[in-house]
């Protein structure tokens, strides 16, 4: 734990985990305050998990969340009032500690000299100059005063952001590129399905962020709070401002655990799991191994979601394990999909249906998980009939794998960059923003109608890199993204249906059919997923090596017609 002392009564820290709580108790802390909303990160335990651990140790735990960089004066006042009545000492935490420190600073406005506030934060390792400017400016963040300026600013250090930076620097060494991301670690999220299936060790899916930042790129270890595209400025957590000539927006998406009533309180317990969280993918495998009979449910929320095949991949690997151990006839498997089809590209459905029938899976379409009673082990679904009417359907379970609804991050949805649905509004071919010509987006946060997969980001990165450099006068022509996405559907241990497609569901196989027929389960496709794709991700995509995805200059009208 990285605990920073602000005052004798208050310390702050980055995100804690339930296992940290006994040590906090031993250190004398009597209360915890969580200032981070659930669902911000895939490695983030929910507050309910922290609260349960705190209760067991006799520590008070309180939830006072704030969006990154959006701490309001009211929240500062609430924090001050909460701090006044809590038993001391108190530990407040968020993603990095900055939000907690900002709340404290705002709560102390008018009570302590500004110099004392900034000095205390500085000794704890937090730069509050921007917050102090905000206090002095009556709550406004003056974007005219910037902390830094770069030719290219990339928001997000995930697969898309690192790949974009690497492609830019490979094409134009010496380009002034900055990546903004507060995370200490980077995850290979496509591996979590195999962790939940007992194939990968979860520790092999994580690396230190600092080891992956491309050589020559600046790393601004902070969270983005807001965009000021009219002024070419990004406002950071702590009210600091960074300016840019060109902006690339790729922060991923948000997992909305609270959209399902009761889920946050029971996730990780009572047989409720999800491969969409780093610390729960191993729990999935634990549940699969421990289930000797009963009812296993697997859910898929409304689209769009990250990797549309992941919900059923978890199910197939579990079913295969039960089959191999002679338990399949003792397990009642149900797949509850909010959509109306097993998979969005029809060519792959026949092969998947063969496994559905072989495993005896009971399919339920237009069923969206809306509530879950963990202790009672009952899931409630809202079924939508063809005429639009809705009814509640309850199903008991012994284990349930939940995929939460997903949306753009909060700071994207409320920004000038967003469309009506909250996603970054970009041209599907050039990846350029429709209203701000020096803004690009890629990865999961964009509104392009492609599958949200790492393979899509890998194909988008060279397109964005070329078009951005062309905007800077360092390249000629225009590159177009054709909607390529890939979803290796793990139908059993050792075989995969390798779905590859473009905009409109057009098939786009990377290999000749005699080698890998993507519409049929393949052993070679499994070896590709297990042995080739992880090093291709770490050593290829994140290093700017554009193997098999070098962009071509294409006819704009033809591409847009294909999209429509």
N, C-alpha and C positions, 0 to 999 in steps of 0.2 A: 504494500500500500504506500501511496505517495501522499502523506498527510502534510498539509501546510497550515501553520498557525497564523491566524489573523489577529486574534485577541486571546487573552487567557480563557475566555468563555467560548470561543468559536474557532474551529478549524475547518478547512475545506479540503476536498480531495477529488481526483478523477473518480470515475465509476467504480463502485465496490461490488463485490459478489457475496452471496450468502456465506461462503466459507470464511470471509473476513470478519464477520460479526463477533465471534468469540474473542478474537484478538483485540477488537475495539472495546469489548467489555473489559478485558484484562487491562487495557490501557486507561480505563476509567471513564470512557464516554457513556453518557446516560441518555442521550437522545440523538436520533438521526433525522436529517431532512433531505429528501430527494427532490432536486430541482430539475431533473431530466425527464421529459415525457417518455412513457413507454413507447417502444417501437422505433426509436431513432436509429438503432444499430443492430446488426445481426448477431453480435456477440453480447448483447445487453440483457442481463436478467431483468425480469419485470419487477416492479416495485413490490408486488404481492409476495415474491420470493424473499426479498430483503426484509419485508415486514414480518414474515413468518419466522425467519431466523432471529430477528431482533426481539420478537415476543418471547421466544424460547430463552433468550439471554436476559430478559428483564429490562430491555431498552425500549424507550418510546421511539416510534417511527412515524414520520409525517410526510405526506406527498404534496409538494407545492411546485408543480412543473411550470417551466417557461420555455418557449421556443428559443432556440439559439439566437442570441443577439437581439431578441425582442422583449427583454425584461422591461416591464412598464413601471412607472412610478407607483402604481397601485400595488403591483407585486412586491416592490421594494418595501412598501409600508406593511404589507401582509407578512413579509419575512421578518421585519423588525418586531411586529406584534407577536409572532410565533416565537421568536427567539427570546423575547422578554418573559414568556410564561413557561418555557421548557426548562427541565432540570439541566444543570450544567455539569460538565462541558458538553457542547454540541458539535457534531460533525455534519456538515452539509456537503453534498456531492452532486455532480452532474457529469457531463462527458469528460471535461478537463479540469473542472473547478472554477472556470471563468464565470459561468452564470451565477454560481453561488456567491462568488466574490462580488460580482456586479450587484446582486440583490442586497448584500450587506452594505456596499458602498452607497446605494440609493437610500437604504434605511437610515444611514448615518448622516445624510445631507441635512445641514442645519444644526446637527448635534455635535459634530466634530469639524475642525478646520479641514478644508480640502487637502491641504498639504499633509495632514496626518492620515487621511484616508488613502491617498496615493502612496504614501511612504509605507504604510502597513501592507498594502497589496504588493508593492514592489519587493519588500522583504520576503513575501510569500511566493514571489516569482510571477506575478501577474501585472501586466501593463494596463493601467486604468486611465491613461491620458485621455483616451476617447470618451470614457464615461465622465471624467471631470469636465471635459469640454461640453458634454451634453448637459451636465448639471448647471454649468455656468451659462449655457445658452437657453436655459428654461425648458429643457427636455428635447431640444432639437439636435440632430447630428449634423454638423456642418461638413458636407462632403467636399467643400472647397479646400479643406485641410486634409491632405492625404498622407498616409504613412509611407507609401511606396508606390511606384509606377513601373509597369512592365509592358513590353511589346505584346506579349500574349499571357493572359491569365486563364488558367484552367480550374474550374470549380469541381472538385471531386478527385480523390486519389484511388478510386476503385479500378476495375478492369478497364473501363472506357477512358478514364482520365490519364492513367499511366500509359496506356497504349497510344493515346493522342500525343502526349508529350514526347514519347519515344519516337514516334513517326515524324514529328516535326523536327526534332533534333537530328535524326538520321538524315533527313533531307536538307536541313539547313543548320549545320553546326555553328554554334555561336549565337543562335537566336535567343533572345531574352525571354525565357519561359518561366512562369511561376505556377506551381500547383498549390491550391488551397485545400487543406484537409486536416482535421484535428486528430485523426486516428493514429495510434501508435503501431497498429498492425494492419495487415492486408490479408484478405481471405480468398482462397480458391473455392468459391461457393459451389461450382458444379460438382465438387467432390463430396458434398455433404449427403447426397443421395446414397453414394456408395458407403459412406460412414454408417448411415442408418441401415444399410444392408449387410454390414459386417465385413465389407471388403477393404475399406481404407481406415487408417488410424486418423482420427480427427486432428491430431497434432501435425500431420503432414500437409494439412490444408491451410496453414498459417505461416506467414513470414513477417519480419519486422518491416514496417513501412519505409524506414530510412534506407534499407538495403535495396529497395526497388525504385526509389526516385531516380530517374535517368540522370546520368552524369551531365552536368551543365545546367540542370533545372534548379530553380530555387524552390524550397519547400516552406510555405507559410503555414505553420501548424496552428490553425484556427478554424473556427466554423463561420460560415457565411450567414449573415442575418438578412440582408436585403440587397436588391439590385437598383442602381440608378443609371439605366442605360442611356438616358438623355445626356448624362454627364460622364459617361464611360467610367462609372465607378461601381465598386462592390463594397458594401458595408459589412464589416466583420463583427463577430462577437466581441463585445467590449467597445463598440462604437468606433473602431479604427476603420480607415478607408484606404482601399487600394484602387488605383486607376489602371486602365488598360487601353491599348489600341485595338486589340482583338480579344474576344472572350469566347471560351468554350465551356459550356454548361453540361456537366455529366455527374450529378450527385447521387445517381441511383434512385430508388424509390423507397417509400415508407410502408412498413408492415403494420396494418391497423388492427392490432390485437383486441382493442376495446370495441371494435365493431360487432363482435360476437359476445353477447351478454354472458358473463360468468367465466369466459375463457382465461382472462388474465389471472384470475384467482386460483385456477386449477392447473394451468399449464406447467408441465413438469412433474405432476402428481396425478394420482388416481387413474393412471393409464392414459393420460392425455399428453401427446407429444407432437413435435413438428420438426422436420428436417430443415426448416427455414431458419433455425437458430443454431449457432455453432455449438452451444453447450447442451442442446437437446438432441442433436443427431445421434450421439451415443446412447441416449435414453431410448430412442426408437429401437435400436438394435437390442437393447436390454429387454424391452417389452416383447419384441418378436421372439426372442429366444425363450422367454419365460412363459409365453402363452401356449398352453397344452390343449386348449379347447375353449370354445366360447364364441363371442361375436367381436369381429374386428372391423371397424369402420374407417374409411378413408374419404376425405372431403376435398372438393375443389371449388373455390369461390368464383364470383363473376370475373370476367376478363376486364382489363388486362392484368396479368400477373407475371412475375419473373419465372421464366422457364415453364411454359404451359404443360409440358409433359411430366414435370416433377411430381405432381400429386399422384399420378398413377404409377410412376416408376417405383415409388416407395411401396405401393401395394403389390406390384409384381414381384419385387425382390422378397417381400415378406411371404407371399404365397409360395414362392419357390422354396424358401427355407422350410415351410411347413410341409410341403410335398416331399422334400428330400428326407425329412424326419418322420414320415408316415403319419402326419397330423392333419393333413389337408381336409380329410373328411370330418374332422372334429371341430373345424373352424368355419364359422359362417362369415363370409367376407362380403361387405357391402361398399360400393363406390357411389358417393353422393355428389353429383356434379351440378353446379348452378346453371351450367350451359345446357345446350340441347344436343350435343354430339360428343362422342368419345375423344375425338381429336379434330382440330380445325382443318386439316388437309385430308380429304377423303381417301386419297390413294393409300394411306398408311393404316386405315381403319380395319380392313380385312385381316391383316396379320395380327393386329392387337386383339380383335374379336376372337381369334383362335385361342389366345391365351386366356381371355376372359372366360370362355367356355371351358377350357381345360382346368382352370382353377376354380370353377364354379362360382364366379363372382356375380353378385346380384347388382345390376346397374340401375341407378335412379337418376334420371336427368331432371333438370329444372328444379332441383332441390338445393337450396342455399342454407348452410348452417347459420342459424341466427342466435342460438343460445346453447349453453352446455352446463349441466349440473354434474360437476366432477365427483363429489362425494356420493351422489346418487347414481352416478354412471349412466346418465341419460342425456342424449343429444336431441335438440329440437331443430327441425328444418322447416323452412318456409317453402312449400311447393307451389309453383306458379302453373296454373292450368293454361290450356291453349287459348281460352277466352279471356285470360288476364286475371281471373280470380285466384285468390291465394288461400291456402289452408296450412295449418301447423301439423307437422308429422313428428312424433317422438319415437326415438329408437334407443333401446338400451345397448350398452357396449361393455366389453371387457378391456379393450384398448381402442384408441381412436387417434389417427394421424390427421392433424388439422393444418390446412393451408389458409392463412388469414387473408382477408381482402387487402388489396394493395392500392396505393395512390401515390401521386407525386409528393415529395417532401413539402412540409408546410411553407417554407420560405420560397418555394417555387410557386405554389398554388396562389399565393397572395401577391405575386410580383407582376410587374408589367410584361414579363416575358411569357406569361401563361395564356393558354386558350381558355375557352369557357369551361372546359372540364378540368383545368388545373395543370395540364402538361405543357412543356415548352413548345411553342408554336413555330414549327420549322417546316421548310420545304422538304418533302420526302426524298427528293433526288440529291440536292446539293447539301442538305443538312444545315442550311443557313436560315436564320430567323426570318420570318415573313415581314417583320416591320423594322428590325434593326440589322442593317447589312453587315455590321462588324461583330455580330453575335452568332455563334454556331452552337448546336447541341447534339449529343449522341448518347448512346446507351439507353438506360431504362426510363429516363425522365422526359424524353422527347415524345411527341405525338405522332410519330411515323407509324404506319399500320403494319409493322413487322413484329415478329416474335421477339420478346425481350430476353435475349440470351447472350452469353459471352461470345458466341460465334458471330452474332450480329454486330456487337461492338468491335470485334476484330476486323470485320469487313468495313465498318464505318470509319475507323480511325484513319486509314490512308486517304479516304475521300475528304474528310474534314481537314487533314493536314495539307493536302494539295490545294484545296479551295481557299484555305486561310492564307497560305503562302502566296497564292495568286492575288489575293486581296492586298497583300503587303508588297506586291510587285516582284516577288522572288520566284514565281512560277507562272507558266502560261497555260491557258485553256481552263476547262471546267470538268471536274470529275463528278460522276453521278453514282449514287448508291442504288442498287437494284432490289433492295429488300431482303438480301440473303440472310437466312437464319438456319440454325441446325439444332436438332433436339435428338440426342442419342437415347432412345427409349429402351431402358434396360428391362426386357421382358422376362429374363431369368438370369441367374448367375452363369455367365459364359456366353450369353447371346444378346444382341441388341438389334432393334429396328432403327436404322440410321435415317432419320427424317431430315431432309435438306430441301429448302424451298425458298422461293422469291416472293415478292409482292404478288398478291392474288392467288397464292397457293401453288404457283407453278413449280414443278419439281426441278431441282438443281443439283443433281448428284456430282460429287467431287471425284468419284471413281467409276470406271467402266462396270457395267452390270455383271460381267463375268467374274469380277473381283469382289465387289460388294454391291448386291442388289438391295438398295435401301428400303424397298417395300417388303422385304422378307427378313426374318431374324438371321443374324450373321455372327459367326464366331470371330471373324476378322474385325468386325465393327466393335465387338467387345474389347479385343486387344487394343484397338485404336483408342477407345475410351479409357481403358485402365492403364495402358503403358505409354501411349503416344501423346494424348491430349494434355496431361499435366505438364510434361516438360515443354510442349509446344506453347503452353500458356506462360510458364515462368521464363523460359529462355528465348521464346520467339515473339509472341504478342507483346509482352511487357518490355522487350528490348528493341522494339521498332523493326523487327525482321518481318517483312510483309510476305511471307511465303504463301503463295496461292491466293493472295488477296490484293495484289497490286491494282490500283484503280485504273480504269481506262476512260479516255475522253469519249463520251457518248452523246447521242442526239437527245437534247432535252425534251423535245416534243414526244419522241417515242417512249421515253422513260415515264413521262407523266401519264401518257395514255395507258401504259401497262399498269400503273398504280391504280388508275380509275377503273 
